[in-house]
Amino acid sequence: MIQTWNDLLFAHWPVEHDSLRPLVPSQLALDRFDGKCWVAVTPFHMTNVRGRAMPPFPGLARFPELNVRTYVTVGGKPGVYFFSLDAASRAAVWGARSVYKLPYFYAQMEVESEGQLIHYRSHRHGGAAEFRGHYRPVRPVRLRENGTLEHWLTERYCLYTLSRGSIYQAEIHHVPWPLQDAEATIESNTMAAAAQIPLPNSAPLLHFAKKLDVLIWPLRNIG
């Protein structure tokens, strides 16, 4: 599958291992940087969504998405674990739940740009998970070096999920993240709370990426 991710915000918070461990399947080892686990709330919008060698499908090629994620390893390979993924396309939610076994939810979402400022609103249908705020980059693009926290948080090239007790993995390919330091005003954020994640009261670590082209391989059962 091909996707383009646009106007993406990484809002990261450190979370204690013992607080997060009961919320992540025991088959997945929580990954830590300097002893801390991290959780991200990540709003963006997708374009050019299509299968390999296929044209974009009308109504499925572009929509906003917002995910809540943390970082895990399986057999020493670092990856991403999603607590939730909200999308403004019912068909995309159904397809991702069916094909990728991911916890997708339908949400009413709006994304507007005002120069570099991105206004973002999301409210999960029938639920209390909500995000409202605006954000923008404040520094030029800078690739982050291996060994830095920013590199550790973002340069992960697979996702993991579980279904019926089995671990599934999907490989993800893209160029290194074109990260920019960012600022944000978050008016409402209950996304992590909806997954029972206790975020600290501290301000999040913020990064912005204008655009990233992504290739996603099919899900495979790794045991």
BAGULUM-325996 format. One record per residue (C-alpha): x, y, z; residue in three letters. Coordinates in steps of 0.1 Angstrom, whole numbers, padded with zeros to 4 digits, always signed. Layout:
# BAGULUM-325996
XYZALA...
This chain:
# BAGULUM-325996
+0000+0000+0000MET+0011+0036-0008ILE+0002+0065+0014GLN+0013+0101+0018THR+0012+0116+0053TRP+0007+0154+0055ASN+0009+0181+0082ASP+0017+0156+0109LEU+0023+0165+0146LEU+0042+0142+0170PHE+0031+0151+0205ALA+0051+0128+0228HIS+0049+0123+0266TRP+0071+0101+0288PRO+0052+0075+0307VAL+0064+0051+0334GLU+0069+0015+0324HIS+0047+0001+0352ASP+0018+0024+0342SER+0019+0013+0305LEU+0027-0024+0309ARG-0008-0035+0317PRO-0022-0017+0286LEU+0001-0034+0261VAL-0001-0072+0252PRO+0025-0092+0272SER+0039-0107+0240GLN+0053-0072+0231LEU+0083-0059+0250ALA+0080-0022+0259LEU+0109-0002+0244ASP+0125+0025+0266ARG+0148+0054+0261PHE+0168+0063+0293ASP+0144+0042+0313GLY+0112+0059+0301LYS+0085+0047+0278CYS+0069+0072+0255TRP+0034+0077+0242VAL+0025+0098+0212ALA-0008+0115+0200VAL-0003+0120+0163THR-0028+0140+0141PRO-0023+0142+0104PHE-0041+0137+0071HIS-0035+0112+0044MET-0035+0115+0006THR-0027+0092-0023ASN-0039+0061-0004VAL-0040+0032-0028ARG-0029-0004-0033GLY+0002-0013-0052ARG-0001-0007-0090ALA-0037+0005-0084MET-0054+0039-0089PRO-0067+0057-0059PRO-0103+0047-0049PHE-0129+0075-0049PRO-0137+0083-0013GLY-0108+0063+0001LEU-0077+0082-0013ALA-0077+0110+0012ARG-0089+0115+0048PHE-0077+0127+0082PRO-0062+0102+0107GLU-0051+0105+0143LEU-0034+0078+0163ASN-0022+0070+0198VAL+0009+0049+0199ARG+0038+0036+0219THR+0071+0018+0211TYR+0078-0019+0214VAL+0102-0046+0203THR+0098-0082+0191VAL+0129-0103+0188GLY+0150-0071+0192GLY+0133-0054+0162LYS+0119-0020+0172PRO+0084-0010+0161GLY+0052+0008+0168VAL+0022-0004+0188TYR-0011+0014+0183PHE-0037+0019+0211PHE-0061+0035+0186SER-0063+0050+0152LEU-0092+0073+0144ASP-0101+0081+0108ALA-0128+0101+0090ALA-0135+0073+0065SER-0159+0045+0074ARG-0146+0024+0046ALA-0110+0029+0056ALA-0118+0020+0092VAL-0136-0012+0081TRP-0107-0021+0057GLY-0079-0015+0082ALA-0097-0035+0109ARG-0103-0064+0085SER-0069-0065+0067VAL-0044-0050+0092TYR-0062-0061+0125LYS-0057-0026+0139LEU-0079-0008+0164PRO-0094+0018+0140TYR-0124+0040+0149PHE-0146+0062+0129TYR-0144+0099+0139ALA-0158+0132+0127GLN-0127+0152+0118MET-0117+0185+0102GLU-0083+0198+0091VAL-0077+0234+0080GLU-0045+0252+0072SER-0038+0289+0076GLU-0004+0294+0062GLY+0018+0271+0083GLN-0007+0269+0111LEU-0028+0237+0111ILE-0062+0236+0128HIS-0072+0201+0137TYR-0105+0187+0152ARG-0115+0151+0159SER-0143+0135+0179HIS-0147+0098+0179ARG-0182+0086+0169HIS-0201+0074+0200GLY-0170+0079+0222GLY-0152+0103+0244ALA-0119+0104+0225ALA-0114+0140+0213GLU-0086+0162+0200PHE-0089+0199+0193ARG-0060+0222+0187GLY-0037+0239+0163HIS+0000+0235+0156TYR+0028+0247+0133ARG+0066+0242+0128PRO+0089+0268+0143VAL+0123+0256+0131ARG+0137+0244+0097PRO+0138+0207+0088VAL+0166+0188+0105ARG+0173+0151+0102LEU+0179+0136+0136ARG+0210+0116+0144GLU+0210+0080+0155ASN+0212+0079+0193GLY+0190+0110+0199THR+0156+0107+0214LEU+0139+0121+0183GLU+0155+0095+0161HIS+0145+0067+0186TRP+0109+0079+0186LEU+0104+0082+0149THR+0127+0061+0129GLU+0107+0028+0133ARG+0100+0007+0102TYR+0073-0017+0113CYS+0041-0020+0133LEU+0030-0048+0155TYR-0005-0059+0164THR-0021-0089+0180LEU-0050-0111+0169SER-0062-0143+0187ARG-0030-0145+0206GLY-0007-0143+0176SER+0017-0114+0168ILE+0014-0098+0134TYR+0039-0075+0118GLN+0037-0051+0089ALA+0069-0036+0074GLU+0069+0002+0067ILE+0093+0020+0044HIS+0101+0057+0040HIS+0130+0081+0039VAL+0142+0096+0073PRO+0116+0118+0089TRP+0120+0155+0078PRO+0113+0167+0114LEU+0108+0203+0124GLN+0106+0215+0160ASP+0070+0226+0166ALA+0046+0245+0189GLU+0010+0236+0196ALA-0020+0249+0215THR-0040+0218+0225ILE-0075+0228+0236GLU-0088+0193+0243SER-0070+0159+0243ASN-0088+0129+0257THR-0072+0105+0231MET-0048+0088+0256ALA-0073+0088+0284ALA-0098+0069+0262ALA-0071+0041+0261ALA-0066+0044+0299GLN-0031+0059+0295ILE-0021+0082+0323PRO-0003+0111+0306LEU+0018+0134+0328PRO+0009+0170+0333ASN+0041+0181+0316SER+0041+0198+0282ALA+0047+0173+0253PRO+0077+0171+0231LEU+0065+0185+0198LEU+0077+0178+0162HIS+0061+0185+0128PHE+0065+0169+0094ALA+0050+0185+0063LYS+0050+0155+0040LYS+0062+0119+0040LEU+0056+0092+0013ASP+0052+0058+0028VAL+0051+0022+0016LEU+0033-0004+0038ILE+0037-0041+0033TRP+0010-0067+0039PRO+0005-0080+0075LEU+0022-0113+0083ARG+0019-0136+0112ASN+0052-0139+0131ILE+0040-0163+0158GLY
